[in-house]
Amino acid sequence: MSRSCLFLFLLIPLFGCETLHQFTQTIQNTTSETIVLSFANESLNYYPDSISIAPNSIETIYSFEKFGAQAEGLGCGIIGNDVRVRIESGKTLNKDINQLENWNQELSGRRTVVENCSFSIEAADIQ
């Protein structure tokens, strides 16, 4: 094989490498309560109608993978703001799911960017 063919053979995979952005939103329920999220914004199809989160469990409420460069994270928080949180026992969640400060963002990777956004509900957050 000639040098130019070998060079092209080694160079082609470099052009085919595209970055990947993996995004996940999770809700962590560390309480003994069952929590139900209801999404009422019909113009957004990102979320299901509702999600039930069992006690002491983690549920993924949204995830996707996107090819292409993403210089920064997409940011955490609910897309849209029409979400209702209900505690099955009738208690109230006193932590706002729509406030970005209440979300934890973990961002890692270079070629494959992994962004995990999590919202944690603890016993102290429920009255």
N, C-alpha and C positions, 0 to 999 in steps of 0.2 A: 504494500500500500504506500502510495507516495506521501510525502510530508503534508502537502496541501489537503489531501483527502483526510488524513489523520487529524489535522488541525480542525477542519470543518466538522468531522465526526465528534470531536471533543467540545466544540463551540456551540453546536446546535442545542444540546440540552440546557445550556445556560439561558438561551432565549425562551425556552419553553417553561422555565420555572416562574410561576406567578405566585404572588403572595396570597395567603388565605387568612381570612378573619373569621374566627369562631366566636360566637356570642351566645351567652346563656344567662337567663334570669331565673333565680331560684328563690323560694320562700322556705325558710327554716323555722319550723314550729317546735320549740323546745318545751312546750307546755303540755299539760294533761288534757287540754281542750281540743276539740275539732273545730277548725277554722274554715270558713267557706268564703271564697272570693267570687264576686259576681261582676262581670264586665258588661256594661250596658251601652257602650258606645258602638252602635251598629255600623258606623262608617269605617271603623277600623276592624280588620279581620285578623289582627295579630294574635288575639287571645280567644280561647273558647268562651262559651257563655258563662260557665262557672267552673271552679276547681275546688275540690274538698281536700283539705290538708289534715291528715290524721295526726294525733298526738305524737310528739317526739319523732317527727319525720321531716324530710326535705322533699319538696316538689319542684320540678322544673315547670315554669309557667310559660316560658318562651325561649326558643333557641333557633339559631340559623347559622349558616356558613356562607361567606361571600368571598369570591375571588376578586383580587385587586388591592392596590395599595390603600392602606388606612393609616394615616400619620398618627392619629390619636385614637383613643378609645371612643366608642359611640356614646358612652355615658349611661348611667343607670337611671332607674325610675320607670314608672309605668308610662307606656306610650298612650297619650290621651290622658284624661283625668277622670273618667267616669267609671270608677271601680268602687264597689261596695264590699266592706269587710264585715262578716257576721260570725259571731262566736255562737256555736250551736246551743250552749248552755244559757244564752241570753245576756251574757256579760258583754262589756264594751272594750274594744281595743283603743288604748289611749296613745298610740304611736301612729303617726300619719304615714301611710304607705306612699303618698304622693310627694313627700318631701325628700329631695335628693340626699340631704344630710343623713337620712335614716338608712340609706343603702350603703353597702360595702362593695367597693370595686377592686377587683384584682386583675391586673393587666400584665401579660408576659409574652415573650417570644419576639422573634424578628421576622423570619420568613413566614412562619405561621403565627399569627397574633391570636392569643387566647384571652378573651375578656369574660370574666365571670362577675356577675352582679348578684348580690344576695341581700335579702331582707330578712332579718332574724326577729322572731317574736318570742319573747320570754315571759315567764309568769308575772314579772313586775309590770309588763306592758298591758296587762288585762285587769280590769276592775269589775 
